[in-house]
Amino acid sequence: MSEGEPVRVLIVDDDALVRAGLAMILRGANDLAVVGEAADGAEVAAAVRQHRPDVVLMDIRMPQVDGLAATEQLRRRPDPPEIIVLTTFHADEYVLRALRAGASGFLLKDTPPAEILRAVRCVASGEPMLSPVVTRQLIAHVSDGSADGRRRRASDLLSRLSEREREVVLAVGQGKSNAEISGELFMSVATVKAHMSRVLTKLELNNRVQVALLAHDAGLT
């Protein structure tokens, strides 16, 4: 996305009324542009190639290919768009799995229009849109039979990091912004961003939401 250009958004939902409602909300903002729509996850890869969106609003439950599978497919692309998952449930196993797969956050379908616009702008700018409270509530409400395995895996991954990088991961898991981490750890915001970039590379993760989930899996938060 070039500076000054509107954020390009692709809407994916099997309900034509939902797509129309989201498009109307987004088109009311000068800095956002709806570049395409898709009715099923099976159409997403082609739509992304055609429209080159910055952000995808992705329904979770669709008849042929669901939003989880489509999210996993998109995140394997070399330069994937940011993904916000759409759901009707606060605590949804598919949502948590989509976040682990690399989605930047989730929205309930009855979210007020102003919050939808804020979320799209947040993820387009690389900022997290999920508070740690929401993330913890989601994890707590979704039963996970592989928690022990996740803890071992998370601990193994975190062992790749330096002590300073682990401190940054802990702060991200607590929901702190780069500016807050900067003040807490006595380093510049630029240094925080550099640490964050190295953390994502070492852990082979896509975004801060995945880092926060890993911190939770490891028992750090």
MARBA-3410 file (N, C-alpha, C, O; in Angstrom, 1 decimal):
221
0.8,-1.2,0.0,0.0,0.0,0.0,0.9,1.2,0.0,1.7,1.4,0.9 ~ 0.7,2.1,-1.0,1.5,3.3,-1.1,0.9,4.4,-0.2,-0.3,4.5,0.0 ~ 1.8,5.3,0.3,1.3,6.3,1.2,0.4,7.2,0.4,0.6,7.6,-0.7 ~ -0.7,7.6,1.1,-1.7,8.4,0.5,-2.8,7.7,-0.3,-3.9,8.3,-0.6 ~ -2.6,6.5,-0.6,-3.6,5.7,-1.3,-4.6,5.0,-0.4,-4.2,4.7,0.8
-5.8,4.9,-0.7,-6.8,4.2,0.2,-6.4,2.8,0.4,-5.8,2.1,-0.4 ~ -6.8,2.3,1.6,-6.6,0.9,1.9,-7.6,0.0,1.1,-8.8,0.3,1.0 ~ -7.0,-1.0,0.4,-7.8,-1.8,-0.5,-8.4,-3.0,0.3,-7.6,-3.7,0.9 ~ -9.7,-3.2,0.2,-10.4,-4.2,1.1,-11.1,-5.2,0.2,-11.9,-4.8,-0.7 ~ -11.0,-6.5,0.5,-11.8,-7.5,-0.2,-12.7,-8.1,0.9,-12.3,-8.4,2.0
-14.0,-8.2,0.5,-15.0,-8.7,1.4,-15.4,-10.1,1.0,-15.7,-10.4,-0.1 ~ -15.3,-11.1,2.0,-15.6,-12.5,1.7,-16.6,-13.0,2.6,-16.4,-13.1,3.8 ~ -17.8,-13.3,2.1,-18.9,-13.7,3.0,-20.0,-14.4,2.0,-20.2,-13.9,0.9 ~ -20.6,-15.5,2.5,-21.5,-16.2,1.6,-22.9,-15.5,1.6,-23.8,-15.9,0.9 ~ -23.1,-14.6,2.5,-24.4,-13.8,2.6,-24.3,-12.5,1.9,-23.5,-11.6,2.2
-25.1,-12.4,0.8,-25.0,-11.2,-0.1,-25.4,-9.9,0.7,-24.9,-8.9,0.4 ~ -26.3,-10.1,1.7,-26.7,-8.9,2.5,-25.6,-8.4,3.4,-25.4,-7.2,3.6 ~ -24.8,-9.4,3.9,-23.7,-9.0,4.8,-22.6,-8.3,3.9,-22.1,-7.3,4.3 ~ -22.4,-8.8,2.8,-21.4,-8.2,1.9,-21.8,-6.8,1.5,-21.0,-5.9,1.5 ~ -23.1,-6.6,1.2,-23.6,-5.3,0.8,-23.5,-4.3,2.0,-23.2,-3.2,1.8
-23.8,-4.8,3.2,-23.8,-3.9,4.4,-22.3,-3.5,4.7,-22.1,-2.3,5.0 ~ -21.4,-4.4,4.6,-20.0,-4.1,4.8,-19.5,-3.1,3.8,-18.8,-2.2,4.1 ~ -19.9,-3.4,2.5,-19.4,-2.5,1.4,-19.9,-1.1,1.6,-19.2,-0.1,1.4 ~ -21.2,-1.0,2.1,-21.7,0.4,2.3,-21.0,1.1,3.4,-20.7,2.3,3.3 ~ -20.7,0.4,4.5,-19.9,1.0,5.6,-18.5,1.4,5.1,-18.1,2.6,5.4
-17.8,0.6,4.4,-16.5,0.9,4.0,-16.4,2.0,3.0,-15.5,2.8,3.0 ~ -17.4,2.0,2.1,-17.4,3.0,1.0,-17.7,4.4,1.6,-17.6,5.4,0.9 ~ -18.2,4.5,2.8,-18.4,5.8,3.4,-17.2,6.4,4.0,-17.2,7.6,4.4 ~ -16.1,5.7,3.9,-14.8,6.3,4.4,-13.9,6.6,3.2,-13.7,5.8,2.3 ~ -13.3,7.8,3.2,-12.5,8.3,2.0,-11.2,7.5,1.9,-10.6,7.4,0.9
-10.7,7.0,3.1,-9.4,6.3,3.1,-9.5,4.8,2.9,-8.4,4.1,3.0 ~ -10.7,4.3,2.6,-10.8,2.9,2.3,-11.5,2.6,1.0,-12.3,3.4,0.6 ~ -11.2,1.5,0.3,-11.8,1.2,-1.0,-12.1,-0.2,-1.1,-11.2,-1.1,-0.8 ~ -13.3,-0.6,-1.4,-13.7,-2.0,-1.6,-13.3,-2.3,-3.0,-13.9,-1.8,-4.0 ~ -12.4,-3.2,-3.1,-11.9,-3.6,-4.5,-12.5,-4.9,-5.0,-12.3,-5.2,-6.2
-13.2,-5.6,-4.2,-13.8,-6.8,-4.7,-14.6,-7.6,-3.6,-14.5,-7.2,-2.4 ~ -15.3,-8.6,-4.0,-16.1,-9.4,-3.1,-16.0,-10.9,-3.6,-15.7,-11.2,-4.7 ~ -16.2,-11.8,-2.6,-16.2,-13.2,-2.9,-17.2,-13.8,-2.0,-17.5,-13.4,-0.9 ~ -17.9,-14.9,-2.5,-19.0,-15.5,-1.8,-18.6,-16.8,-1.0,-19.4,-17.4,-0.3 ~ -17.3,-17.3,-1.2,-16.9,-18.5,-0.6,-15.3,-18.5,-0.5,-14.7,-17.8,-1.3
-14.8,-19.2,0.4,-13.4,-19.3,0.6,-12.7,-19.9,-0.7,-11.5,-19.6,-0.9 ~ -13.4,-20.7,-1.5,-12.8,-21.2,-2.7,-12.5,-20.2,-3.7,-11.7,-20.4,-4.6 ~ -13.1,-19.0,-3.6,-12.9,-17.9,-4.5,-11.8,-16.9,-4.1,-11.4,-16.0,-4.8 ~ -11.3,-17.1,-2.9,-10.4,-16.1,-2.3,-9.1,-16.0,-3.0,-8.7,-14.8,-3.3 ~ -8.5,-17.1,-3.3,-7.1,-17.0,-3.9,-7.2,-16.2,-5.2,-6.3,-15.4,-5.5
-8.1,-16.5,-6.1,-8.3,-15.8,-7.3,-8.6,-14.4,-7.2,-8.1,-13.5,-7.9 ~ -9.5,-14.1,-6.2,-9.9,-12.7,-5.9,-8.7,-11.9,-5.4,-8.5,-10.7,-5.8 ~ -7.8,-12.5,-4.6,-6.6,-11.8,-4.1,-5.7,-11.5,-5.2,-5.1,-10.4,-5.3 ~ -5.5,-12.5,-6.1,-4.6,-12.3,-7.2,-5.1,-11.1,-8.1,-4.3,-10.3,-8.6 ~ -6.4,-11.1,-8.3,-7.0,-10.1,-9.2,-7.0,-8.7,-8.6,-6.7,-7.7,-9.3
-7.4,-8.6,-7.3,-7.7,-7.3,-6.8,-6.6,-6.8,-5.9,-6.6,-5.6,-5.5 ~ -5.6,-7.6,-5.5,-4.5,-7.2,-4.6,-4.9,-6.4,-3.4,-4.5,-5.2,-3.2 ~ -5.8,-6.9,-2.6,-6.2,-6.2,-1.4,-5.1,-6.0,-0.3,-4.2,-6.9,-0.2 ~ -5.2,-5.0,0.5,-4.4,-4.8,1.7,-5.0,-5.6,2.8,-4.2,-6.1,3.7 ~ -6.3,-5.6,2.9,-7.0,-6.2,4.0,-8.2,-7.1,3.5,-8.9,-6.7,2.5
-8.3,-8.3,4.0,-9.5,-9.2,3.7,-10.4,-9.3,4.9,-9.9,-9.7,6.0 ~ -11.7,-9.0,4.7,-12.7,-9.3,5.7,-13.2,-10.7,5.4,-13.9,-10.8,4.4 ~ -12.9,-11.6,6.3,-13.1,-13.0,6.0,-14.2,-13.7,6.9,-14.0,-13.8,8.1 ~ -15.3,-14.1,6.3,-16.3,-14.9,7.0,-15.7,-16.2,7.4,-14.9,-16.8,6.7 ~ -16.0,-16.7,8.6,-15.5,-18.0,9.1,-16.3,-19.2,8.5,-15.7,-20.1,8.0
-17.6,-19.1,8.6,-18.4,-20.3,8.2,-19.0,-20.0,6.8,-19.9,-19.2,6.6 ~ -18.4,-20.8,5.8,-18.9,-20.7,4.4,-19.1,-22.2,3.9,-18.4,-23.1,4.4 ~ -20.0,-22.4,2.9,-20.4,-23.8,2.6,-19.3,-24.6,2.0,-19.3,-25.8,2.3 ~ -18.5,-24.1,1.1,-17.5,-25.0,0.4,-16.2,-25.0,1.2,-15.7,-26.0,1.7 ~ -15.5,-23.8,1.1,-14.2,-23.7,1.8,-14.4,-22.6,2.9,-14.7,-21.5,2.6
-14.2,-23.0,4.1,-14.4,-22.0,5.2,-13.3,-21.0,5.3,-12.3,-21.1,4.7 ~ -13.5,-20.0,6.2,-12.6,-18.9,6.3,-11.3,-19.4,7.0,-10.2,-18.7,6.7 ~ -11.3,-20.4,7.8,-10.0,-20.9,8.4,-9.1,-21.4,7.3,-7.9,-21.1,7.2 ~ -9.7,-22.3,6.4,-8.8,-22.9,5.3,-8.3,-21.8,4.4,-7.2,-21.8,3.9 ~ -9.2,-20.8,4.1,-8.8,-19.7,3.2,-7.8,-18.8,3.8,-6.9,-18.4,3.1
-7.8,-18.6,5.1,-6.8,-17.8,5.8,-5.5,-18.6,5.8,-4.5,-17.9,5.5 ~ -5.5,-19.9,6.1,-4.2,-20.6,6.0,-3.6,-20.6,4.7,-2.4,-20.5,4.5 ~ -4.5,-20.7,3.6,-4.0,-20.6,2.2,-3.4,-19.3,1.9,-2.3,-19.2,1.3 ~ -4.0,-18.2,2.3,-3.5,-16.8,2.0,-2.2,-16.6,2.8,-1.3,-15.9,2.2 ~ -2.1,-17.0,4.0,-0.9,-16.7,4.8,0.3,-17.4,4.3,1.4,-17.1,4.7
0.1,-18.4,3.4,1.3,-19.1,2.8,1.8,-18.3,1.6,2.8,-18.7,1.0 ~ 1.1,-17.3,1.1,1.5,-16.5,0.0,2.8,-15.7,0.4,2.9,-15.4,1.6 ~ 3.6,-15.3,-0.6,4.8,-14.6,-0.2,4.5,-13.2,0.3,5.3,-12.7,1.2 ~ 3.5,-12.5,-0.1,3.2,-11.2,0.4,1.7,-11.1,0.7,0.9,-10.5,0.0 ~ 1.2,-11.8,1.8,-0.2,-11.9,2.0,-0.8,-10.7,2.5,-0.2,-9.8,3.2
-2.1,-10.5,2.3,-2.9,-9.4,2.8,-3.1,-9.6,4.3,-3.0,-10.8,4.8 ~ -3.5,-8.6,5.0,-3.9,-8.7,6.4,-5.3,-9.3,6.4,-6.1,-9.0,5.5 ~ -5.7,-10.1,7.4,-7.0,-10.8,7.4,-7.7,-10.5,8.7,-7.1,-10.7,9.8 ~ -8.9,-10.0,8.6,-9.8,-9.9,9.8,-10.9,-10.9,9.6,-11.7,-10.9,8.6 ~ -11.1,-11.7,10.6,-12.1,-12.8,10.6,-13.5,-12.2,11.1,-13.5,-11.5,12.0
-14.5,-12.6,10.4,-15.9,-12.2,10.7,-16.6,-13.4,11.4,-16.5,-14.5,10.8 ~ -17.3,-13.2,12.5,-17.9,-14.3,13.2,-19.2,-13.8,13.9,-19.4,-12.6,14.1 ~ -20.1,-14.7,14.2,-21.3,-14.4,15.0,-21.1,-14.7,16.4,-22.0,-14.5,17.2 ~ -20.0,-15.4,16.8,-19.8,-15.8,18.1,-18.6,-15.2,18.8,-17.5,-15.1,18.1 ~ -18.7,-14.8,20.0,-17.5,-14.3,20.8,-16.4,-15.4,20.9,-15.2,-15.1,20.6
-16.8,-16.6,21.3,-15.8,-17.6,21.5,-16.1,-18.7,20.5,-17.0,-19.5,20.6 ~ -15.2,-18.8,19.5,-15.4,-19.7,18.4,-14.0,-20.4,18.1,-13.0,-19.7,17.9 ~ -14.1,-21.7,18.1,-12.8,-22.4,17.9,-12.2,-22.1,16.6,-10.9,-22.0,16.5 ~ -13.0,-21.9,15.6,-12.5,-21.5,14.3,-11.7,-20.2,14.3,-10.7,-20.0,13.6 ~ -12.3,-19.2,15.1,-11.6,-17.9,15.2,-10.2,-18.1,15.8,-9.3,-17.5,15.3
-10.1,-18.8,16.9,-8.9,-19.0,17.6,-7.9,-19.7,16.6,-6.7,-19.3,16.6 ~ -8.3,-20.6,15.9,-7.4,-21.3,14.9,-7.0,-20.4,13.8,-5.9,-20.4,13.3 ~ -7.9,-19.5,13.4,-7.6,-18.5,12.3,-6.5,-17.5,12.8,-5.6,-17.1,12.1 ~ -6.6,-17.1,14.1,-5.6,-16.2,14.7,-4.3,-16.9,14.8,-3.3,-16.3,14.5 ~ -4.3,-18.2,15.2,-3.0,-18.9,15.2,-2.4,-19.1,13.8,-1.2,-19.1,13.7
-3.3,-19.1,12.8,-2.8,-19.3,11.4,-2.3,-18.0,10.8,-1.7,-18.0,9.8 ~ -2.6,-16.8,11.5,-2.0,-15.6,11.0,-3.0,-14.5,10.8,-2.6,-13.4,10.4 ~ -4.3,-14.7,11.1,-5.3,-13.6,11.0,-4.9,-12.5,12.0,-4.4,-12.8,13.1 ~ -5.2,-11.2,11.7,-4.8,-10.1,12.5,-5.8,-9.8,13.6,-5.5,-9.1,14.6 ~ -7.0,-10.4,13.5,-8.0,-10.2,14.5,-9.3,-10.7,14.1,-9.4,-11.3,13.0
-10.4,-10.4,14.9,-11.7,-10.8,14.5,-12.7,-9.8,14.9,-12.5,-9.0,15.8 ~ -13.8,-9.8,14.1,-14.9,-8.9,14.4,-16.2,-9.6,14.5,-16.4,-10.6,13.7 ~ -17.1,-9.3,15.4,-18.4,-9.8,15.4,-19.2,-9.1,14.3,-19.0,-8.0,14.0 ~ -20.1,-9.8,13.7,-20.9,-9.3,12.5,-21.8,-8.1,12.9,-22.2,-7.3,12.1 ~ -22.1,-8.0,14.2,-22.9,-6.9,14.7,-22.1,-5.8,15.3,-22.6,-4.9,16.0
-20.8,-5.8,15.0,-19.9,-4.7,15.4,-20.4,-3.4,14.8,-20.7,-3.3,13.6 ~ -20.4,-2.3,15.6,-20.8,-1.0,15.1,-19.9,-0.5,13.9,-18.7,-0.8,13.9 ~ -20.4,0.2,13.0,-19.6,0.6,11.8,-18.3,1.3,12.1,-17.3,1.0,11.5 ~ -18.3,2.2,13.1,-17.1,2.9,13.4,-16.0,2.0,13.9,-14.8,2.2,13.6 ~ -16.4,0.9,14.6,-15.4,0.0,15.1,-14.8,-0.9,13.9,-13.7,-1.2,13.9
-15.7,-1.2,12.9,-15.2,-1.9,11.8,-14.2,-1.1,11.0,-13.1,-1.6,10.6 ~ -14.5,0.2,10.8,-13.5,1.1,10.1,-12.2,1.2,10.9,-11.1,1.1,10.3 ~ -12.3,1.3,12.2,-11.1,1.4,13.0,-10.3,0.2,12.9,-9.0,0.2,12.8 ~ -10.9,-1.0,12.9,-10.2,-2.3,12.8,-9.4,-2.4,11.5,-8.3,-2.8,11.5 ~ -10.1,-2.1,10.4,-9.5,-2.1,9.1,-8.3,-1.2,9.0,-7.2,-1.6,8.5
-8.4,0.0,9.6,-7.3,0.9,9.5,-6.2,0.4,10.4,-5.0,0.6,10.1 ~ -6.5,-0.2,11.6,-5.5,-0.7,12.5,-4.6,-1.7,11.8,-3.4,-1.6,11.8 ~ -5.2,-2.8,11.2,-4.5,-3.9,10.7,-3.7,-3.4,9.4,-2.6,-3.9,9.1 ~ -4.3,-2.5,8.7,-3.6,-2.0,7.5,-2.3,-1.3,7.8,-1.4,-1.3,7.1 ~ -2.3,-0.6,9.0,-1.1,0.1,9.5,-0.1,-0.8,10.3,0.9,-0.3,10.7
-0.5,-2.0,10.4,0.4,-3.0,11.2,0.2,-3.0,12.7,1.0,-3.5,13.4 ~ -0.9,-2.3,13.1,-1.1,-2.3,14.6,-2.1,-3.4,15.0,-2.9,-3.8,14.2 ~ -1.9,-3.9,16.2,-2.8,-5.0,16.7,-4.2,-4.4,16.9,-4.4,-3.3,17.3 ~ -5.3,-5.2,16.6,-6.6,-4.8,16.9,-7.3,-5.5,18.0,-8.4,-5.2,18.4 ~ -6.6,-6.5,18.6,-7.2,-7.3,19.7,-6.5,-6.9,21.0,-5.3,-6.9,21.1
-7.3,-6.6,22.0,-6.8,-6.4,23.3,-6.4,-7.7,23.9,-7.0,-8.7,23.6 ~ -5.5,-7.7,24.9,-5.1,-9.0,25.5,-6.2,-9.6,26.3,-6.3,-10.8,26.5 ~ -7.2,-8.7,26.8,-8.3,-9.2,27.5,-9.2,-10.1,26.6,-9.6,-11.2,27.0 ~ -9.5,-9.5,25.4,-10.3,-10.3,24.4,-9.6,-11.6,24.1,-10.3,-12.6,24.0 ~ -8.3,-11.5,23.9,-7.6,-12.7,23.5,-7.6,-13.8,24.6,-7.9,-15.0,24.3
-7.4,-13.4,25.8,-7.5,-14.3,26.9,-8.9,-14.9,27.1,-9.0,-16.1,27.4 ~ -9.9,-14.1,26.9,-11.3,-14.6,27.0,-11.6,-15.6,26.0,-12.2,-16.6,26.2 ~ -11.1,-15.3,24.7,-11.3,-16.3,23.6,-10.6,-17.6,23.9,-11.2,-18.7,23.8 ~ -9.4,-17.5,24.4,-8.6,-18.8,24.7,-9.3,-19.5,25.8,-9.4,-20.8,25.8 ~ -9.8,-18.8,26.8,-10.4,-19.4,28.0,-11.7,-20.2,27.6,-12.0,-21.2,28.2
-12.4,-19.6,26.7,-13.7,-20.2,26.3,-13.7,-21.3,25.3,-14.6,-22.0,25.1 ~ -12.5,-21.4,24.6,-12.4,-22.5,23.6,-11.5,-23.6,24.2,-10.4,-23.4,24.5 ~ -12.1,-24.8,24.4,-11.4,-25.9,24.9,-10.3,-26.3,24.0,-10.5,-26.4,22.8 ~ -9.2,-26.6,24.5,-8.0,-27.0,23.7,-7.3,-28.2,24.3,-6.6,-28.1,25.3 ~ -7.6,-29.4,23.7,-7.0,-30.6,24.3,-5.5,-30.7,24.1,-4.9,-31.6,24.7
-4.9,-29.8,23.3,-3.5,-30.0,23.1,-2.7,-28.9,23.8,-1.6,-28.5,23.3 ~ -3.2,-28.4,24.9,-2.5,-27.3,25.7,-1.1,-27.7,26.1,-0.2,-26.9,26.0 ~ -0.9,-28.9,26.6,0.4,-29.3,27.0,1.4,-29.3,25.9,2.5,-28.9,26.0 ~ 0.9,-29.8,24.7,1.8,-29.8,23.5,2.1,-28.4,23.1,3.3,-28.2,22.7 ~ 1.1,-27.5,23.2,1.4,-26.1,22.8,2.4,-25.5,23.7,3.2,-24.7,23.3
2.3,-25.8,25.0,3.3,-25.2,26.0,4.7,-25.7,25.7,5.6,-24.9,25.7 ~ 4.9,-26.9,25.4,6.2,-27.4,25.1,6.7,-26.8,23.8,7.9,-26.4,23.7 ~ 5.9,-26.7,22.8,6.3,-26.1,21.5,6.6,-24.6,21.7,7.6,-24.1,21.2 ~ 5.8,-23.9,22.5,6.0,-22.5,22.7,7.3,-22.3,23.4,8.1,-21.4,23.1 ~ 7.6,-23.1,24.4,8.9,-23.0,25.2,10.1,-23.3,24.3,11.1,-22.6,24.4
9.9,-24.3,23.4,11.0,-24.6,22.5,11.3,-23.4,21.6,12.5,-23.0,21.3 ~ 10.2,-22.8,21.1,10.4,-21.6,20.1,11.0,-20.4,20.9,11.9,-19.8,20.3 ~ 10.6,-20.2,22.1,11.1,-19.0,22.8,12.5,-19.2,23.2,13.2,-18.2,23.4 ~ 13.0,-20.4,23.3,14.4,-20.7,23.6,15.3,-20.2,22.5,16.5,-20.0,22.7 ~ 14.8,-19.9,21.3,15.6,-19.3,20.2,15.9,-17.9,20.4,16.8,-17.3,19.8
15.2,-17.2,21.3,15.3,-15.8,21.5,16.4,-15.4,22.5,16.7,-16.1,23.4 ~ 16.8,-14.1,22.3,17.7,-13.5,23.4,16.9,-13.1,24.6,15.6,-13.1,24.5 ~ 17.5,-12.8,25.7,16.7,-12.4,26.9,15.9,-11.1,26.5,14.8,-11.0,27.0 ~ 16.5,-10.2,25.8,15.8,-8.9,25.5,14.6,-9.2,24.6,13.6,-8.6,24.8 ~ 14.8,-10.1,23.6,13.7,-10.4,22.8,12.5,-11.1,23.5,11.4,-10.9,23.2
12.9,-11.9,24.5,11.9,-12.5,25.4,11.1,-11.5,26.2,9.9,-11.6,26.4 ~ 11.8,-10.5,26.6,11.1,-9.4,27.3,10.1,-8.7,26.4,9.0,-8.3,26.9 ~ 10.5,-8.5,25.2,9.6,-7.9,24.2,8.4,-8.7,24.0,7.2,-8.3,23.9 ~ 8.6,-10.1,23.9,7.5,-11.0,23.7,6.5,-10.9,24.9,5.3,-10.9,24.7 ~ 7.1,-10.9,26.1,6.2,-10.8,27.3,5.4,-9.6,27.2,4.2,-9.6,27.5
6.0,-8.4,26.9,5.3,-7.2,26.8,4.2,-7.2,25.7,3.1,-6.7,26.0 ~ 4.5,-7.8,24.6,3.4,-8.0,23.5,2.3,-8.8,24.0,1.1,-8.5,23.8 ~ 2.6,-9.9,24.8,1.6,-10.8,25.3,0.7,-10.1,26.3,-0.4,-10.5,26.5 ~ 1.3,-9.0,27.0,0.5,-8.2,27.9,-0.3,-7.1,27.2,-1.0,-6.3,27.9 ~ -0.2,-7.1,25.9,-1.0,-6.1,25.1,-0.4,-4.7,25.0,-1.1,-3.8,24.7
0.9,-4.6,25.3,1.6,-3.3,25.3,1.9,-2.8,23.9,2.2,-3.7,23.1 ~ 1.8,-1.5,23.6,2.1,-1.0,22.3,3.6,-0.8,22.3,4.3,-1.0,23.3 ~ 4.1,-0.5,21.1,5.6,-0.3,20.9,6.0,0.9,21.8,7.1,0.8,22.4 ~ 5.2,1.9,21.9,5.6,3.1,22.7,5.7,2.7,24.2,6.6,3.1,24.9 ~ 4.7,1.9,24.6,4.7,1.4,26.0,5.9,0.5,26.3,6.5,0.6,27.4
6.2,-0.4,25.4,7.4,-1.3,25.5,8.7,-0.4,25.6,9.6,-0.7,26.3 ~ 8.7,0.6,24.7,9.9,1.5,24.7,10.1,2.1,26.1,11.3,2.1,26.6 ~ 9.1,2.6,26.7,9.2,3.2,28.0,9.6,2.2,29.1,10.4,2.5,30.0 ~ 9.0,1.0,29.0,9.2,0.0,30.1,10.6,-0.6,30.0,11.2,-0.9,31.1 ~ 11.1,-0.8,28.8,12.4,-1.5,28.6,13.5,-0.5,28.4,14.6,-0.9,28.1
13.2,0.8,28.4,14.3,1.8,28.2,15.0,1.6,26.9,16.2,1.6,26.9 ~ 14.3,1.6,25.8,14.8,1.5,24.5,14.0,2.4,23.6,12.8,2.6,23.9 ~ 14.5,2.8,22.4,13.8,3.6,21.5,12.7,2.8,20.8,12.8,1.5,20.8 ~ 11.7,3.4,20.3,10.6,2.7,19.5,11.2,2.0,18.3,10.8,0.9,18.0 ~ 12.2,2.6,17.7,12.9,2.0,16.5,13.5,0.7,17.0,13.5,-0.3,16.2
14.1,0.7,18.2,14.8,-0.6,18.7,13.7,-1.6,19.0,13.9,-2.8,18.7 ~ 12.6,-1.2,19.5,11.5,-2.1,19.8,11.1,-2.8,18.5,10.9,-4.0,18.4 ~ 10.9,-2.0,17.5,10.4,-2.5,16.2,11.5,-3.5,15.6,11.1,-4.5,15.0 ~ 12.8,-3.1,15.8,13.8,-4.0,15.3,13.8,-5.4,16.0,13.9,-6.4,15.4 ~ 13.6,-5.3,17.3,13.5,-6.6,18.1,12.3,-7.4,17.6,12.3,-8.6,17.5
11.2,-6.7,17.4,9.9,-7.3,17.0,10.1,-8.0,15.7,9.6,-9.1,15.4 ~ 10.8,-7.4,14.8,11.1,-7.9,13.4,11.9,-9.2,13.6,11.6,-10.2,12.9 ~ 12.9,-9.2,14.4,13.8,-10.3,14.6,13.0,-11.5,15.3,13.1,-12.6,14.9 ~ 12.1,-11.1,16.2,11.3,-12.1,16.9,10.4,-12.9,15.9,10.3,-14.1,15.8 ~ 9.7,-12.1,15.0,8.8,-12.7,14.0,9.6,-13.6,13.1,9.2,-14.7,12.7
10.8,-13.2,12.7,11.7,-14.0,11.8,12.1,-15.3,12.5,12.0,-16.4,11.9 ~ 12.6,-15.2,13.7,13.1,-16.3,14.4,12.0,-17.3,14.7,12.2,-18.5,14.7 ~ 10.8,-16.8,15.1,9.7,-17.7,15.4,8.9,-18.1,14.3,8.0,-18.9,14.4 ~ 9.2,-17.6,13.1,8.5,-17.9,11.8,7.0,-17.6,12.0,6.1,-18.4,11.7 ~ 6.7,-16.4,12.5,5.3,-15.9,12.7,5.1,-14.7,11.9,6.0,-14.1,11.3
3.8,-14.4,11.7,3.4,-13.3,10.8,3.1,-12.0,11.5,3.3,-10.9,10.9 ~ 2.6,-12.0,12.8,2.1,-10.8,13.4,2.2,-10.8,14.9,2.5,-11.9,15.5 ~ 1.8,-9.7,15.5,1.8,-9.6,17.0,0.8,-10.5,17.7,1.0,-10.9,18.8 ~ -0.3,-10.7,17.0,-1.4,-11.6,17.6,-0.8,-13.0,17.8,-1.0,-13.6,18.9 ~ -0.1,-13.5,16.8,0.6,-14.8,17.0,1.6,-14.8,18.1,1.7,-15.8,18.8
2.4,-13.7,18.2,3.3,-13.6,19.3,2.6,-13.6,20.7,3.1,-14.3,21.6 ~ 1.5,-12.9,20.8,0.8,-12.8,22.0,0.2,-14.2,22.4,0.3,-14.6,23.5 ~ -0.3,-15.0,21.4,-0.8,-16.3,21.6,0.3,-17.2,22.0,0.1,-18.1,22.9 ~ 1.5,-17.1,21.4,2.7,-17.9,21.8,3.1,-17.6,23.3,3.4,-18.6,24.0 ~ 3.1,-16.3,23.7,3.4,-16.0,25.0,2.4,-16.6,26.0,2.8,-17.1,27.1
1.1,-16.6,25.6,0.1,-17.3,26.5,0.3,-18.8,26.5,0.3,-19.4,27.6 ~ 0.6,-19.4,25.4,0.8,-20.9,25.3,2.0,-21.2,26.2,2.0,-22.3,26.9 ~ 3.0,-20.4,26.3,4.2,-20.7,27.1,4.0,-20.4,28.6,4.9,-20.7,29.4 ~ 2.8,-19.8,28.9,2.5,-19.5,30.3,3.2,-18.2,30.8,3.3,-18.0,32.0 ~ 3.5,-17.3,29.9,4.2,-16.1,30.3,3.1,-15.0,30.7,3.5,-14.1,31.4
1.9,-15.2,30.2,0.8,-14.2,30.6,-0.4,-14.9,31.2,-1.3,-14.2,31.6
END
